[in-house]
Amino acid sequence: MSISINSRIESIQISGIRQFSNQLIDYPEAINLTIGQPDFPTPEAVKQAAIIAIQNNQTSYTHNAGLLELRAEIASFFLDTYALEFNPQSEVIVTNGASEGLDSLFRAILEEGDEVILPAPAYPGYEPIIQLCGGKVVYLDTSDTGFQPDPQRLESLITDRTKAVLMNFPSNPTGVTMESAQLEKVAAVLEKHEVFIVTDEIYSENSYGEKHTTFASFEKLHNRTFLVHGLSKSHSMTGWRIGFVLGPEMYMKHVLKVHQYNAICAAVPSQYAALEAMKNQRHIPAEMNKEYIERRDFVYKRLTDMDIDVVLPKGAFYIFPSIEKFGMTSFDFAMRLLKEGGVAAVPGSAFTKYGEGFVRISYAYSMVVLEEGMNRLEQFIQTLKLRD
Ligand SMILES: Cc1ncc(COP(=O)(O)O)c(C=O)c1O
């Protein structure tokens, strides 16, 4: 006999990224290009701020929404960088990473049967959260539109069950950003329909083309847009677990209740570290970007030289080449690349079925590692061609 557990969680699988990376242990010599976090250390001053906070016994609960000083700094960052106005008292919540922010947010807005439209290929962290709330993800295929959401296709998916549209640009896994002209077309569709916009812009500070334009900047959408952000990527702070949710006061008070009961507040030494990051270390992402751009250009050139179809990524630290012409599933390709070629890259199918035919390569690695990875990939591809 076994006692039944929540049927929704029972039907949810562990992420495809994890399923694949669990295999890596058997291939210790492989060049691992699967990791989704910066390879830089957390900035020294940020680490020191947490150490000092601990030494000063600043280790008890804060306000549920986070230290007011930190919320004020977050609001000032969005005002200075994107001319967005958020009231730090009522429109900013500091969460345990963007992940907890998304979970608290969706639990606050979704009801059984609600639909959330999500451009795909997509980050695999979203669907399980939505399903746990009784919601349903409706995918907007971007695999044949250069990974940009097509406005007409988006509109055709909106029904009276649609509660929210979830965007993630710059995107994990494609690295694609949405430039302002495209963003405006998508916003024009959303203006016509009363749905929430949830925009996960955790990679906004890692943008390499035109300056990042945020979905939260559309006046007509502002009163129903939630901006999800955090320091994991911009300041190499994945383990500190600091995220932010920003949105209209009338909804944020409900998000705060979920966050209050599932977390009380974000980890306090991490909040002090975040305060230093937001106040004095805003230049850090631009420093990292110099290296990411060099690496992206290198990997892009190597892939195109290998005659592989690939969209030039303009943000985040991923590149998503097509492997369709090799005539096998992305999982089989990734497994063979690992076993025969000694390189680990995540199969595109880990990012929904719309990622089939691609693999995700992370370039959050040193040039030495990337060079060896690309050399091995090239050799592997040559062996495939020889067998044809
Ligand atoms: C698009 C996207 N959103 C959210 C997250 C989770 O971020 P956090 O570490 O802040 O929970 C990730 C992590 O890889 C991500 O790629």
PDBQT file of the ligand as one rigid body, heavy atoms in Angstrom, charges set to zero:
ROOT
HETATM    1  C1  LIG A 401      14.975  32.236 -17.518  1.00  0.00    +0.000 C 
HETATM    2  C2  LIG A 401      15.286  31.924 -16.104  1.00  0.00    +0.000 A 
HETATM    3  N1  LIG A 401      14.453  32.352 -15.140  1.00  0.00    +0.000 NA
HETATM    4  C3  LIG A 401      14.680  32.074 -13.850  1.00  0.00    +0.000 A 
HETATM    5  C4  LIG A 401      15.786  31.340 -13.454  1.00  0.00    +0.000 A 
HETATM    6  C5  LIG A 401      15.979  31.053 -11.997  1.00  0.00    +0.000 C 
HETATM    7  O1  LIG A 401      16.657  32.104 -11.391  1.00  0.00    +0.000 OA
HETATM    8  P1  LIG A 401      16.965  32.183  -9.847  1.00  0.00    +0.000 P 
HETATM    9  O2  LIG A 401      18.332  31.642  -9.623  1.00  0.00    +0.000 OA
HETATM   10  O3  LIG A 401      16.905  33.654  -9.532  1.00  0.00    +0.000 OA
HETATM   11  O4  LIG A 401      15.904  31.421  -9.127  1.00  0.00    +0.000 OA
HETATM   12  C6  LIG A 401      16.678  30.878 -14.425  1.00  0.00    +0.000 A 
HETATM   13  C7  LIG A 401      17.847  30.057 -14.047  1.00  0.00    +0.000 C 
HETATM   14  O5  LIG A 401      18.513  29.470 -14.843  1.00  0.00    +0.000 OA
HETATM   15  C8  LIG A 401      16.427  31.184 -15.777  1.00  0.00    +0.000 A 
HETATM   16  O6  LIG A 401      17.257  30.777 -16.750  1.00  0.00    +0.000 OA
ENDROOT
TORSDOF 0
